[in-house]
């Protein structure tokens, strides 16, 4: 077996892959939050629906999306393999547990990851799968007066089942017809149990990234007296505080203002 294969078949190799896929997923979270903030625009879903249409119809983005899905699977599978291997190495627990300095999040990464995996499956089924492969998501038609910039919206029913989207201009008016994912989001966020689960999942994101982001840099050997405090600051405030709060705010706001 080559040295390369030996490295990536070892526990260290698996941790390296988990670190790389984890950092890739962290990058995605920043982009995803930025796009989802369009939900807060008071434009009847125009900005968000155009954004969703772009993500699902621009080939380079679609390639990145499938790399993202692969990263999620690899990250989860390797985490499971490492967990089982670690438990197998010590099938009988210590009679006396020494006091550990490890944080709660570092000791419960498996639990947090399991909650997140369940959330991702439900979330993607409800939005991405419904949007791409079913007729559960309707359509919206937006008319924008190019002189005044004013936009009006109305429901739209395609005449062809193969219709995806269209953009045209008539009489100085831009007409955009796209799938109405915004309505799907609003409907999901009107369910109190979905909102509660969503907020709990964002709590899991917070604790998972509180440990995971910094751990990824340590695994990759990117540890430096000068830069490690910066990594810890970003991991704590951006990934464990700002991003989870940003995501959690969406279902809460929609439940209390759109229901």
Residue pairs with C-beta under 8 A, 6 or more apart in sequence:
1 9
6 13
7 13
7 16
8 14
8 16
8 17
11 82
11 85
14 78
14 81
14 82
15 82
15 219
16 219
16 220
17 74
17 78
18 75
18 78
18 79
18 82
18 216
18 219
19 215
19 216
19 217
19 219
19 220
20 216
20 220
21 71
21 72
21 74
21 75
21 78
22 75
22 212
22 213
22 216
23 213
23 216
24 67
24 68
24 71
25 68
25 71
25 72
25 75
26 209
26 213
26 216
26 239
28 68
29 205
29 239
29 243
30 238
30 243
33 243
33 246
33 247
35 48
35 51
35 55
36 48
36 246
36 247
36 250
37 246
38 47
38 48
38 51
39 45
39 48
39 182
39 185
39 250
39 254
40 250
40 253
41 47
41 48
43 151
44 140
44 142
44 151
44 153
44 182
45 140
45 153
45 180
45 181
45 182
45 183
45 186
46 140
46 142
46 151
46 153
46 176
48 181
48 182
48 185
49 140
49 142
49 178
49 179
49 180
49 181
49 182
50 176
50 178
52 131
52 178
52 179
52 181
53 165
53 178
53 179
54 61
55 61
55 62
55 65
56 62
56 131
56 132
57 164
57 165
72 120
76 113
76 117
79 109
79 110
79 113
83 110
100 107
103 210
103 211
104 207
105 112
105 207
105 208
105 210
105 211
106 211
106 215
108 207
109 208
109 211
109 212
112 204
112 207
112 208
113 208
115 200
115 201
115 204
116 201
116 204
116 205
116 208
119 197
119 198
119 201
119 204
122 197
126 184
126 188
127 181
127 184
127 185
127 188
130 136
130 137
130 184
131 137
131 179
131 181
131 184
136 184
137 179
137 180
137 181
137 183
137 184
138 155
138 156
138 157
138 179
138 180
138 183
139 155
139 156
139 157
139 158
139 163
139 177
139 178
139 179
139 180
140 153
140 154
140 155
140 156
140 177
140 178
140 179
140 180
140 182
140 183
141 153
141 154
141 155
141 156
141 175
141 176
141 177
142 151
142 152
142 153
142 175
142 176
142 177
142 178
143 151
143 152
143 153
143 154
143 173
143 174
143 175
144 150
144 151
144 173
144 174
144 175
144 176
145 151
145 172
145 173
146 169
146 172
146 173
146 174
147 172
155 180
156 177
158 177
163 177
164 179
165 176
165 177
165 178
165 179
166 175
166 176
166 177
167 174
167 175
167 176
167 177
168 174
168 175
169 175
185 254
186 254
186 258
188 194
188 251
189 195
189 198
189 250
189 251
189 254
189 255
189 258
190 254
190 255
190 258
190 259
192 255
194 251
195 251
195 252
195 255
198 247
198 248
198 251
199 248
199 251
199 252
202 244
202 245
202 247
202 248
203 244
203 248
205 243
205 244
205 247
206 240
206 241
206 244
207 240
209 235
209 239
209 240
209 243
209 244
210 235
210 236
210 239
210 240
213 231
213 234
213 235
213 239
213 240
214 231
214 232
214 235
217 223
217 228
217 231
222 231
